[in-house]
Amino acid sequence: MQRLLLPALLCLALCTSFVANASVSVAAGEITYEWQSDSTYRFMFTLYRDCSGGAEPDSVQLCFHDPCDNTLSFSTYLRKLSGTTVLKDCSEAKSQCDSPASTLPGLKQYTYTALATLPGRCNSWHIFTHVDYRNNMINLQSPTSKQYYAEARFNNTGSFITNSSPNFGAVPIFFAYTGIPFGYDNKVTDINGDSIVIETVSPLTNVSTCADTVASVAPYITTSPALNNVNNPFQTNNSFSLGFTYGTLSFIPTNAGSQNVALKVKEYRRGVLVGYVTREVQVVAFAPPPNIGSQFKFTTAPPPTKICEGDTLDFDFAFISADSNARLAVHDSHIYKFPSATITYTSQYSDSVHGHFHWIATPMGPTNFIITAFDSTCRRPGVIVPNTQTITLLSVDPRQKPLIDTTICLGDTAKFGLLFSGSWSVFSGTPNSINCTTCQFASMYPTATSQYTVYMSPAGACPAFHDTVQVNVNTHLTHPAVTITASPDTNIAPLTSVTFKAHVINCAHPHYKWFINRMLIPGAVTDSFVQANLKNNDVVTCEVDCGDDCPRPADTVSNPLTIHVSSGINSIKASSPFSIYPNPNNGSFTIVGKVDASNNTIELLDITGKQLYSKQVKTADGTLNEQVQLDLRPGVYILRVDNIVVQLVINK
């Protein structure tokens, strides 16, 4: 009996654990990841659930599918971190986590994490997880029998391998009242600085194993107006809108209950899709109690929908409650949308809060300024009452900057441009010195200092533009020239060091470049240049870039010098002021002759130019008499005393 009882108890425990984990009552969640090193990432799945259903699992399976190579697909398990967070608006209100009889849903947050190394590179890795089952979302059909599903796709090829996913700074579950405008900000950020594009998508389901790589849409209920992913993902009477770059949601809920909207958060780098993550957000709507909320109004003229860059925008607004016991707290999104703006509030936490918006406009496209007032009075069922207002500035038009005076050389052209087409004319100076009278970009070619006027009609919210610009003409032109010389000569013996010198006229600020056979010599940037190991018929030139105001031309090339390197025993011996004896020899010889310096260098090189011997010798009266003893193989060598070269033959 005991043998049978133990397996039965074990089966009961495992089956009970499976059933509990099979009905977790998931409300919302998302997958994110952080690059660690090479192809290793930390993956995180954040699970939000209510307090009904079974216990959350200790781990969840994370599936990795490589569509570039199916053999590299794999899975791992994310482990639950300790600790939970209970989410509710009013700390003193009891939720269903505290008291099952409460009407306020209790909400908890769990984070699952693991390190994973991707075994290959692919531009569309597919990572996903699933948990059984969803909580009772009134905008989906049969939600409690459908799995919760979250996914990510990303590219780990090339430079994208170091990418981390977007992150969210706001919990994706919030309370609202039906019939009252509400706004929510996902607070999406990207540490890589990529461009973010957010869209509403259908929630996905019907994935129970890693083999189920294609999820199914969790269908919406049938209602009127029909639910859709554009302006009515849950019943808002088509009042739903999404800020596609920041993930702000604005809507007026019409039905009480829990309702989900799924978001796909894409990241682009230089126009290339790096990847995306999905997130589901749940709004829990309640029918409002009487005499709650606040009214919004402008206390000055409403802001314009379009303004000009550099204009100052000021307007005042107020939230006023009909309940004298209300304690309104107002906050806004300007730190994300208008970081240079200043918003000041007076009488916070009273029944009437006033605000002042001040901003010097900078160019941007259509942008929403979202203001939310909360009545912090904790009313039954324990939901703080919000009032969200969205103020849309359609755009800030760019303002034409003043044109800047310039100076050109005689014969050159000055070019100016406008944001839009304008009218140009000569105000003073050289007549008929402009290429157009009505154009966006104009070219001026005066022969003396001249002034030009321009007029551009009003553009969008920006006023008309008038300006006068002056073009100064420098008539002092210089004509640089450069010649080069060689010392000791262009006719040299092998391995002779030659100093080349550049002589520049008509240029006060020359910059030098030296070339051998049209190849730039690195580091040769002064007026002289020394080179040994020249070859016969090498051609040396110098290019001078003149840094004066108006050189003509700015770059000039010198005369070419062709090097002639002599060869043969007779030609070398004929010009040598000293002699070697015996020559040929067995490696023991004497050098005798007249030299110019008291300190001389004796070098022996093989026919490739490799140095085999070097010695410094001193002479008192210019007479060289030096005995040399070397162990050399038979062959022809070159003996050099300073720049004098003779041929040495070793014959053992």
C-alpha positions as CSV (number, residue, x, y, z in Angstrom):
1,M,0.0,0.0,0.0
2,Q,2.8,2.4,0.9
3,R,4.5,1.7,-2.5
4,L,1.3,2.6,-4.3
5,L,0.6,5.6,-2.1
6,L,3.9,7.5,-2.8
7,P,3.5,7.6,-6.6
8,A,-0.1,8.6,-6.2
9,L,0.8,11.5,-3.9
10,L,3.7,12.5,-6.2
11,C,1.3,12.5,-9.2
12,L,-1.3,14.5,-7.2
13,A,1.3,17.1,-6.3
14,L,2.6,17.4,-9.9
15,C,-0.9,17.5,-11.4
16,T,-2.0,20.1,-8.8
17,S,1.1,22.2,-9.6
18,F,0.3,21.9,-13.4
19,V,-3.3,22.9,-12.9
20,A,-2.4,25.9,-10.8
21,N,0.1,27.1,-13.3
22,A,-2.3,26.4,-16.1
23,S,-4.6,29.2,-14.9
24,V,-2.5,32.1,-13.8
25,S,-5.0,34.9,-14.8
26,V,-2.5,37.0,-16.7
27,A,-3.4,40.6,-17.2
28,A,-0.4,42.1,-19.1
29,G,3.3,41.7,-19.8
30,E,6.3,42.1,-22.1
31,I,9.6,40.6,-23.2
32,T,12.8,42.8,-23.1
33,Y,16.5,42.0,-23.5
34,E,19.9,43.6,-22.7
35,W,23.1,42.9,-24.6
36,Q,25.8,41.5,-22.3
37,S,28.8,40.5,-24.6
38,D,29.3,39.0,-28.0
39,S,26.1,37.0,-28.7
40,T,25.0,36.8,-25.0
41,Y,21.9,38.6,-23.8
42,R,19.9,38.9,-20.6
43,F,16.2,38.2,-21.4
44,M,13.4,39.4,-19.1
45,F,9.7,38.5,-19.2
46,T,7.6,40.8,-16.9
47,L,4.3,39.2,-15.9
48,Y,1.4,41.1,-14.5
49,R,-1.5,39.2,-13.1
50,D,-4.6,39.7,-10.9
51,C,-5.1,37.8,-7.7
52,S,-7.6,35.2,-9.0
53,G,-6.6,31.9,-10.5
54,G,-3.8,29.6,-9.6
55,A,-0.2,30.5,-8.5
56,E,2.2,31.9,-11.0
57,P,4.9,29.5,-12.2
58,D,8.4,29.5,-10.8
59,S,9.8,29.5,-14.3
60,V,8.5,30.0,-17.9
61,Q,9.9,28.6,-21.1
62,L,11.5,31.0,-23.5
63,C,11.6,29.8,-27.1
64,F,14.3,30.8,-29.7
65,H,13.6,30.2,-33.4
66,D,16.2,30.9,-36.0
67,P,14.5,31.2,-39.4
68,C,18.0,31.5,-41.1
69,D,19.0,28.0,-39.8
70,N,16.3,25.9,-38.1
71,T,18.9,23.6,-36.6
72,L,20.0,26.4,-34.3
73,S,16.6,26.9,-32.7
74,F,16.5,26.1,-28.9
75,S,14.8,27.0,-25.7
76,T,15.7,27.9,-22.1
77,Y,13.8,28.7,-18.9
78,L,13.4,32.0,-17.3
79,R,13.5,31.9,-13.5
80,K,11.2,34.0,-11.3
81,L,12.9,36.7,-9.2
82,S,11.8,36.9,-5.6
83,G,9.4,39.6,-4.5
84,T,6.1,40.9,-5.8
85,T,4.6,44.3,-6.2
86,V,1.0,44.9,-5.5
87,L,-0.4,47.6,-7.8
88,K,-3.2,49.9,-6.7
89,D,-3.9,53.6,-6.7
90,C,-4.8,54.2,-3.0
91,S,-2.6,52.5,-0.5
92,E,-5.4,52.5,2.2
93,A,-7.9,50.8,-0.2
94,K,-8.2,47.0,0.0
95,S,-7.9,45.0,-3.2
96,Q,-8.9,41.5,-4.0
97,C,-5.4,40.4,-3.0
98,D,-6.2,41.7,0.5
99,S,-9.9,40.9,0.6
100,P,-11.7,38.7,-1.9
101,A,-14.9,40.6,-1.3
102,S,-13.3,43.9,-2.6
103,T,-14.4,45.3,-5.9
104,L,-10.9,46.6,-6.7
105,P,-8.8,44.0,-8.6
106,G,-5.5,43.2,-6.9
107,L,-2.5,43.3,-9.3
108,K,0.9,41.8,-8.9
109,Q,4.1,42.0,-10.9
110,Y,6.7,39.2,-11.4
111,T,10.0,39.4,-13.4
112,Y,11.5,36.3,-15.0
113,T,15.1,36.4,-16.3
114,A,17.9,34.3,-17.7
115,L,21.1,34.7,-19.8
116,A,21.1,33.1,-23.2
117,T,23.8,32.9,-25.9
118,L,22.5,32.8,-29.5
119,P,24.4,30.1,-31.4
120,G,24.2,31.9,-34.8
121,R,23.7,35.2,-36.5
122,C,20.4,35.9,-38.1
123,N,18.5,39.1,-39.1
124,S,15.2,37.9,-37.7
125,W,15.6,35.9,-34.5
126,H,12.1,35.1,-33.1
127,I,11.9,34.9,-29.3
128,F,8.6,34.2,-27.5
129,T,7.0,32.8,-24.4
130,H,3.5,31.8,-23.3
131,V,1.6,31.4,-20.1
132,D,-1.8,29.8,-19.4
133,Y,-4.2,31.7,-19.3
134,R,-5.5,35.3,-19.7
135,N,-7.7,37.0,-17.1
136,N,-11.3,38.0,-18.0
137,M,-10.7,40.7,-20.7
138,I,-14.1,41.9,-21.8
139,N,-12.9,43.0,-25.3
140,L,-11.7,39.5,-26.3
141,Q,-13.7,36.4,-27.0
142,S,-13.3,33.6,-24.4
143,P,-10.1,35.1,-22.9
144,T,-9.8,32.8,-19.9
145,S,-9.3,29.8,-22.2
146,K,-6.6,31.5,-24.3
147,Q,-2.8,31.6,-23.6
148,Y,-1.0,34.8,-22.9
149,Y,1.7,35.3,-25.5
150,A,4.6,37.8,-25.8
151,E,7.3,37.9,-28.4
152,A,10.4,39.7,-29.7
153,R,12.3,39.7,-33.0
154,F,15.7,41.2,-33.6
155,N,18.7,41.2,-35.8
156,N,22.1,40.1,-34.3
157,T,24.1,40.4,-37.5
158,G,26.9,43.0,-38.0
159,S,26.9,46.0,-35.7
160,F,23.3,45.1,-34.5
161,I,24.8,42.4,-32.3
162,T,25.2,44.9,-29.5
163,N,21.6,46.0,-29.6
164,S,19.3,46.1,-26.5
165,S,15.6,46.3,-26.7
166,P,13.4,49.3,-25.9
167,N,12.4,49.6,-22.2
168,F,9.2,50.7,-20.5
169,G,9.1,53.1,-17.6
170,A,5.4,52.7,-16.7
171,V,3.4,49.7,-15.3
172,P,1.0,48.5,-18.1
173,I,-2.1,48.3,-15.9
174,F,-4.1,51.3,-14.8
175,F,-7.6,52.2,-13.5
176,A,-10.0,54.6,-15.3
177,Y,-13.6,55.6,-15.1
178,T,-16.0,55.2,-17.9
179,G,-17.0,58.4,-19.7
180,I,-14.0,60.4,-18.4
181,P,-11.0,61.2,-20.7
182,F,-7.9,59.2,-19.8
183,G,-4.3,59.3,-20.9
184,Y,-1.5,56.9,-20.3
185,D,2.2,57.1,-21.3
186,N,4.2,53.8,-21.7
187,K,7.4,55.9,-21.3
188,V,9.3,54.1,-23.9
189,T,13.1,54.6,-24.1
190,D,15.9,53.1,-26.1
191,I,19.4,53.1,-24.7
192,N,20.9,52.7,-28.2
193,G,19.3,55.9,-29.5
194,D,17.4,54.1,-32.2
195,S,14.2,55.6,-33.7
196,I,11.0,54.1,-32.1
197,V,7.8,53.4,-34.0
198,I,4.8,52.0,-32.0
199,E,1.7,50.5,-33.5
200,T,-1.4,48.8,-32.1
201,V,-1.8,45.1,-33.0
202,S,-4.1,42.3,-32.2
203,P,-3.4,40.2,-29.1
204,L,-1.9,36.8,-29.9
205,T,-2.6,33.4,-28.4
206,N,-2.8,29.6,-29.2
207,V,0.9,28.9,-28.5
208,S,1.5,26.1,-26.0
209,T,5.0,24.7,-27.1
210,C,8.1,26.0,-28.7
211,A,7.1,24.2,-31.9
212,D,4.2,26.6,-32.3
213,T,6.1,29.3,-34.0
214,V,3.0,31.0,-35.5
215,A,0.6,32.5,-33.0
216,S,-3.1,33.1,-33.7
217,V,-5.0,36.3,-33.2
218,A,-7.1,36.4,-30.1
219,P,-10.4,37.7,-31.7
220,Y,-12.2,40.8,-30.5
221,I,-15.8,40.5,-29.4
222,T,-18.6,41.7,-31.6
223,T,-19.9,45.2,-30.6
224,S,-20.9,48.5,-32.0
225,P,-18.9,50.5,-33.1
226,A,-16.7,47.5,-34.1
227,L,-13.4,47.0,-32.3
228,N,-10.3,47.6,-34.4
229,N,-6.6,48.3,-34.0
230,V,-6.7,51.9,-35.2
231,N,-9.1,53.9,-33.0
232,N,-11.1,51.3,-31.0
233,P,-9.1,48.3,-29.7
234,F,-11.5,48.2,-26.8
235,Q,-14.8,50.0,-26.6
236,T,-14.0,53.8,-26.6
237,N,-16.6,54.8,-29.1
238,N,-13.7,55.4,-31.6
239,S,-12.0,57.9,-29.2
240,F,-8.7,55.9,-28.9
241,S,-5.5,57.4,-30.3
242,L,-1.9,56.3,-30.0
243,G,1.3,58.4,-30.1
244,F,3.4,56.3,-32.4
245,T,6.8,57.6,-31.2
246,Y,6.3,57.6,-27.4
247,G,3.5,55.1,-26.9
248,T,1.0,57.6,-25.3
249,L,-2.6,56.3,-25.2
250,S,-5.6,58.7,-25.1
251,F,-9.2,57.5,-24.9
252,I,-12.6,57.7,-23.2
253,P,-13.6,54.2,-21.9
254,T,-17.3,53.4,-22.3
255,N,-17.6,49.9,-20.8
256,A,-16.6,48.9,-17.2
257,G,-14.2,45.9,-16.9
258,S,-10.7,44.8,-17.8
259,Q,-9.7,45.4,-21.4
260,N,-6.4,44.9,-23.2
261,V,-4.6,46.6,-26.1
262,A,-1.5,45.0,-27.6
263,L,1.4,47.2,-28.8
264,K,4.3,46.4,-31.2
265,V,7.3,48.6,-30.4
266,K,9.7,48.7,-33.4
267,E,13.2,50.2,-33.4
268,Y,15.0,51.5,-36.5
269,R,18.6,52.4,-37.1
270,R,19.4,54.5,-40.1
271,G,16.2,53.4,-41.7
272,V,16.8,49.6,-41.1
273,L,14.5,47.6,-38.8
274,V,16.6,46.3,-35.9
275,G,13.7,44.4,-34.3
276,Y,10.6,44.8,-32.1
277,V,9.1,43.7,-28.8
278,T,5.4,43.3,-28.0
279,R,3.6,44.6,-24.9
280,E,0.1,44.3,-23.7
281,V,-1.5,47.0,-21.7
282,Q,-4.7,46.5,-19.6
283,V,-7.1,49.2,-18.6
284,V,-9.5,48.4,-15.8
285,A,-12.6,50.7,-16.1
286,F,-15.2,51.4,-13.4
287,A,-18.4,53.3,-13.5
288,P,-17.7,56.6,-11.8
289,P,-19.3,57.6,-8.5
290,P,-21.2,60.8,-8.5
291,N,-19.6,64.3,-8.2
292,I,-16.1,63.3,-9.1
293,G,-13.5,64.5,-11.5
294,S,-12.6,67.9,-12.7
295,Q,-13.2,70.3,-15.5
296,F,-10.4,71.6,-17.8
297,K,-10.4,75.0,-19.4
298,F,-8.0,77.5,-20.9
299,T,-7.8,80.7,-18.9
300,T,-6.1,82.5,-21.8
301,A,-6.5,82.0,-25.5
302,P,-5.8,78.4,-26.5
303,P,-2.4,77.8,-28.1
304,P,-2.2,77.9,-31.9
305,T,-1.8,74.6,-33.7
306,K,1.2,75.9,-35.7
307,I,3.9,78.4,-34.7
308,C,7.3,79.6,-36.0
309,E,10.7,78.6,-34.7
310,G,11.9,81.0,-32.1
311,D,8.5,82.3,-31.2
312,T,7.5,82.4,-27.6
313,L,4.5,80.3,-26.7
314,D,2.6,81.2,-23.5
315,F,-0.8,80.0,-22.4
316,D,-2.7,79.4,-19.1
317,F,-5.0,76.6,-18.1
318,A,-6.9,75.3,-15.1
319,F,-8.4,72.1,-13.6
320,I,-11.4,72.9,-11.4
321,S,-13.5,70.4,-9.4
322,A,-17.1,70.9,-8.3
323,D,-16.2,69.1,-5.1
324,S,-14.6,71.5,-2.6
325,N,-13.1,68.5,-0.8
326,A,-11.2,67.4,-4.0
327,R,-7.4,67.4,-3.9
328,L,-6.3,67.8,-7.5
329,A,-2.7,67.0,-8.4
330,V,-1.6,67.9,-12.0
331,H,1.3,66.6,-14.0
332,D,2.3,66.7,-17.6
333,S,4.5,65.2,-20.4
334,H,6.6,68.2,-21.2
335,I,9.9,66.6,-20.0
336,Y,9.5,64.0,-22.8
337,K,7.9,66.2,-25.5
338,F,9.0,69.7,-24.7
339,P,12.1,69.4,-22.5
340,S,13.1,73.1,-22.9
341,A,9.6,74.3,-21.8
342,T,8.8,75.6,-18.4
343,I,5.5,74.6,-16.7
344,T,4.5,76.2,-13.4
345,Y,1.5,75.2,-11.2
346,T,-0.2,77.0,-8.4
347,S,-2.6,75.6,-5.8
348,Q,-1.6,72.0,-6.3
349,Y,-3.7,69.6,-4.1
350,S,-6.7,71.9,-3.9
351,D,-10.0,71.9,-5.7
352,S,-8.6,74.3,-8.4
353,V,-5.1,74.0,-9.9
354,H,-3.8,76.6,-12.4
355,G,-0.9,76.1,-14.8
356,H,1.2,78.3,-17.1
357,F,3.1,76.9,-20.1
358,H,6.1,78.8,-21.4
359,W,8.2,77.7,-24.4
360,I,10.6,79.1,-27.0
361,A,9.7,77.0,-30.0
362,T,12.2,74.7,-31.7
363,P,11.5,72.9,-35.0
364,M,9.4,69.7,-34.6
365,G,6.6,67.8,-36.2
366,P,3.1,67.3,-34.8
367,T,3.5,66.8,-31.1
368,N,1.0,66.3,-28.2
369,F,1.3,68.0,-24.9
370,I,-0.6,65.8,-22.4
371,I,-1.8,67.1,-19.0
372,T,-3.4,64.9,-16.4
373,A,-5.2,66.0,-13.2
374,F,-5.8,63.4,-10.5
375,D,-8.2,63.8,-7.6
376,S,-5.9,62.3,-4.9
377,T,-8.9,61.9,-2.6
378,C,-9.2,58.1,-2.2
379,R,-12.9,57.3,-3.1
380,R,-14.5,54.0,-3.2
381,P,-13.6,51.6,-4.8
382,G,-10.1,53.0,-4.3
383,V,-9.4,54.4,-7.8
384,I,-7.9,57.9,-8.2
385,V,-10.0,59.9,-10.6
386,P,-8.0,61.2,-13.6
387,N,-8.7,63.9,-16.2
388,T,-6.4,63.8,-19.2
389,Q,-6.2,66.6,-21.7
390,T,-4.3,66.4,-25.0
391,I,-3.2,69.6,-26.6
392,T,-1.9,69.1,-30.1
393,L,0.7,71.4,-31.7
394,L,0.5,70.4,-35.4
395,S,4.1,71.6,-36.1
396,V,6.8,74.2,-35.5
397,D,7.8,75.7,-38.9
398,P,11.5,76.5,-39.4
399,R,12.5,80.1,-39.4
400,Q,14.8,81.5,-42.1
401,K,18.2,82.4,-40.5
402,P,19.9,85.7,-41.4
403,L,22.3,85.5,-44.3
404,I,26.0,86.0,-43.3
405,D,28.3,88.4,-45.2
406,T,31.2,86.8,-46.9
407,T,34.4,87.5,-48.8
408,I,35.4,86.0,-52.1
409,C,38.4,86.3,-54.5
410,L,38.0,88.2,-57.7
411,G,36.5,85.7,-60.2
412,D,35.0,83.4,-57.6
413,T,31.3,82.9,-56.9
414,A,29.4,83.4,-53.6
415,K,26.4,81.1,-53.0
416,F,23.4,81.7,-50.7
417,G,20.3,79.6,-50.0
418,L,16.8,80.1,-48.5
419,L,14.3,77.7,-47.0
420,F,11.9,78.5,-49.8
421,S,12.1,80.5,-53.1
422,G,12.6,84.2,-52.7
423,S,13.2,87.4,-54.7
424,W,16.9,88.5,-55.1
425,S,18.3,91.9,-56.4
426,V,21.5,93.9,-56.5
427,F,21.3,96.7,-54.0
428,S,24.7,98.2,-54.7
429,G,28.0,97.3,-56.4
430,T,28.4,95.3,-59.6
431,P,25.2,95.3,-61.7
432,N,23.8,92.1,-63.2
433,S,26.1,90.0,-60.9
434,I,23.4,87.5,-59.7
435,N,22.3,84.4,-61.6
436,C,18.6,84.6,-60.8
437,T,16.0,87.0,-59.5
438,T,13.4,84.4,-58.2
439,C,14.9,81.3,-56.8
440,Q,15.8,79.4,-53.6
441,F,19.5,79.2,-54.2
442,A,21.4,82.2,-55.7
443,S,25.0,82.7,-56.9
444,M,26.7,86.1,-56.9
445,Y,29.8,86.9,-59.0
446,P,30.7,90.6,-58.4
447,T,33.9,92.2,-59.5
448,A,33.9,94.7,-56.6
449,T,32.3,94.7,-53.1
450,S,28.5,94.5,-53.6
451,Q,25.3,94.3,-51.5
452,Y,22.2,92.1,-52.3
453,T,18.7,92.2,-51.0
454,V,16.4,89.2,-50.6
455,Y,12.7,88.9,-49.8
456,M,10.9,85.6,-49.0
457,S,7.1,85.5,-48.6
458,P,5.5,84.3,-45.3
459,A,5.9,80.5,-45.0
460,G,3.5,78.6,-42.8
461,A,3.5,80.2,-39.3
462,C,6.7,82.2,-40.0
463,P,6.6,85.8,-41.2
464,A,8.1,87.2,-44.4
465,F,11.8,87.4,-44.5
466,H,13.8,90.5,-45.5
467,D,17.6,90.7,-45.5
468,T,20.6,92.4,-47.0
469,V,23.9,90.5,-47.5
470,Q,27.3,91.9,-48.5
471,V,29.9,90.1,-50.7
472,N,33.4,91.6,-50.3
473,V,35.7,91.1,-53.2
474,N,39.5,90.6,-52.7
475,T,41.2,91.8,-55.8
476,H,44.7,91.1,-54.6
477,L,45.5,87.9,-56.4
478,T,48.8,86.1,-56.1
479,H,50.3,83.6,-58.6
480,P,52.4,81.0,-56.7
481,A,55.2,79.1,-58.5
482,V,57.7,76.5,-57.2
483,T,60.9,75.0,-58.5
484,I,63.1,72.3,-57.0
485,T,66.8,71.6,-57.0
486,A,68.9,68.6,-56.0
487,S,72.2,68.4,-54.1
488,P,74.8,67.1,-54.8
489,D,73.2,66.5,-58.2
490,T,70.7,64.5,-60.2
491,N,73.5,62.4,-61.5
492,I,74.6,60.2,-58.6
493,A,76.3,57.1,-57.6
494,P,74.3,54.2,-56.0
495,L,73.0,54.8,-52.5
496,T,73.9,58.5,-52.5
497,S,71.8,60.7,-50.2
498,V,70.2,63.6,-52.2
499,T,68.7,66.7,-50.6
500,F,65.9,68.3,-52.6
501,K,65.0,71.9,-52.0
502,A,61.8,73.7,-53.0
503,H,61.9,77.4,-53.9
504,V,58.5,79.2,-53.8
505,I,57.6,82.6,-55.0
506,N,54.4,84.7,-54.6
507,C,53.1,82.7,-51.7
508,A,53.5,83.7,-48.0
509,H,52.0,80.5,-46.5
510,P,53.0,77.5,-48.6
511,H,52.2,73.9,-47.6
512,Y,54.5,71.2,-49.1
513,K,53.9,67.6,-50.5
514,W,56.8,65.6,-52.0
515,F,56.3,62.8,-54.6
516,I,58.5,60.2,-56.1
517,N,57.1,58.8,-59.3
518,R,53.8,60.5,-58.4
519,M,53.6,58.6,-55.1
520,L,53.2,60.8,-52.0
521,I,56.1,60.5,-49.5
522,P,54.5,60.4,-45.9
523,G,56.0,62.9,-43.5
524,A,57.7,65.0,-46.2
525,V,55.9,68.3,-45.5
526,T,58.7,71.0,-45.4
527,D,60.6,72.9,-48.1
528,S,63.4,70.3,-48.1
529,F,63.4,66.6,-48.4
530,V,66.3,64.1,-48.1
531,Q,66.2,60.7,-49.8
532,A,68.7,57.9,-50.2
533,N,68.3,54.6,-52.1
534,L,67.1,56.4,-55.2
535,K,66.8,54.3,-58.3
536,N,67.7,55.2,-61.8
537,N,65.0,57.3,-63.6
538,D,63.2,58.1,-60.4
539,V,61.2,61.3,-60.9
540,V,60.9,63.7,-57.9
541,T,58.3,66.5,-57.8
542,C,56.9,68.9,-55.1
543,E,53.3,70.2,-54.8
544,V,52.7,73.4,-53.0
545,D,49.2,74.3,-51.6
546,C,49.2,78.0,-51.0
547,G,47.4,79.2,-47.9
548,D,47.2,82.9,-48.9
549,D,43.8,84.5,-49.4
550,C,43.6,84.5,-53.1
551,P,46.2,82.3,-54.8
552,R,45.9,81.6,-58.5
553,P,46.1,78.6,-58.7
554,A,45.8,77.4,-55.1
555,D,47.9,74.3,-55.9
556,T,50.9,74.3,-58.0
557,V,53.4,71.6,-59.0
558,S,57.2,72.0,-59.4
559,N,59.4,71.1,-62.3
560,P,60.2,67.3,-62.3
561,L,63.8,66.2,-61.5
562,T,64.8,62.9,-63.1
563,I,67.5,61.0,-61.1
564,H,70.3,59.2,-63.0
565,V,72.2,56.6,-61.0
566,S,75.5,55.5,-62.4
567,S,76.6,51.9,-62.5
568,G,79.8,50.0,-63.4
569,I,83.3,49.8,-61.9
570,N,85.0,52.3,-64.1
571,S,82.5,55.1,-63.5
572,I,82.7,54.6,-59.7
573,K,86.5,54.5,-59.6
574,A,87.0,57.5,-61.8
575,S,85.2,59.8,-59.3
576,S,86.7,58.3,-56.2
577,P,89.3,60.5,-54.2
578,F,90.6,57.4,-52.4
579,S,91.6,53.9,-53.3
580,I,91.3,50.3,-51.9
581,Y,94.2,47.9,-52.0
582,P,94.3,45.1,-52.7
583,N,91.0,45.0,-54.7
584,P,90.0,42.2,-55.3
585,N,91.0,40.8,-51.8
586,N,90.1,38.1,-49.3
587,G,88.4,40.5,-46.8
588,S,91.6,42.2,-45.6
589,F,92.2,45.6,-47.2
590,T,93.3,49.2,-46.7
591,I,91.5,52.4,-47.6
592,V,93.7,55.3,-48.5
593,G,92.7,58.8,-49.7
594,K,91.8,62.4,-49.1
595,V,88.5,63.3,-47.3
596,D,86.9,66.6,-46.4
597,A,85.7,66.0,-42.8
598,S,87.7,65.0,-39.7
599,N,84.9,62.5,-38.8
600,N,84.0,60.0,-41.5
601,T,81.7,57.0,-41.8
602,I,82.9,53.9,-43.5
603,E,80.1,51.5,-44.6
604,L,80.1,48.2,-46.4
605,L,76.9,47.1,-48.2
606,D,75.9,44.1,-50.2
607,I,74.4,44.6,-53.7
608,T,70.9,44.8,-52.2
609,G,71.8,47.8,-50.0
610,K,72.0,45.8,-46.7
611,Q,74.6,47.3,-44.3
612,L,77.3,44.7,-43.3
613,Y,79.8,47.0,-41.7
614,S,79.9,50.5,-40.3
615,K,82.6,52.5,-38.5
616,Q,83.3,56.1,-37.5
617,V,87.0,57.2,-38.2
618,K,88.8,60.4,-37.4
619,T,91.5,62.1,-39.5
620,A,93.7,64.9,-38.3
621,D,94.8,66.3,-41.7
622,G,92.1,65.0,-44.1
623,T,94.2,61.9,-44.9
624,L,92.4,58.6,-44.5
625,N,94.4,55.5,-43.9
626,E,92.2,52.7,-42.5
627,Q,92.9,49.0,-42.3
628,V,89.8,46.7,-42.4
629,Q,89.6,43.0,-41.7
630,L,86.2,41.3,-42.5
631,D,85.0,37.7,-42.9
632,L,83.0,38.0,-46.1
633,R,81.8,35.5,-48.7
634,P,83.2,35.9,-52.3
635,G,81.2,38.5,-54.3
636,V,80.8,42.1,-55.2
637,Y,80.2,44.7,-52.5
638,I,79.8,48.5,-52.2
639,L,82.1,50.5,-49.9
640,R,80.9,53.9,-49.0
641,V,82.9,56.6,-47.3
642,D,80.3,59.3,-46.5
643,N,78.8,59.8,-50.0
644,I,81.8,58.5,-52.0
645,V,81.2,55.0,-53.3
646,V,83.6,52.3,-54.7
647,Q,83.1,48.8,-55.7
648,L,84.9,46.1,-53.6
649,V,85.5,42.5,-54.8
650,I,86.1,39.6,-52.4
651,N,87.8,36.6,-54.0
652,K,89.0,33.9,-51.6
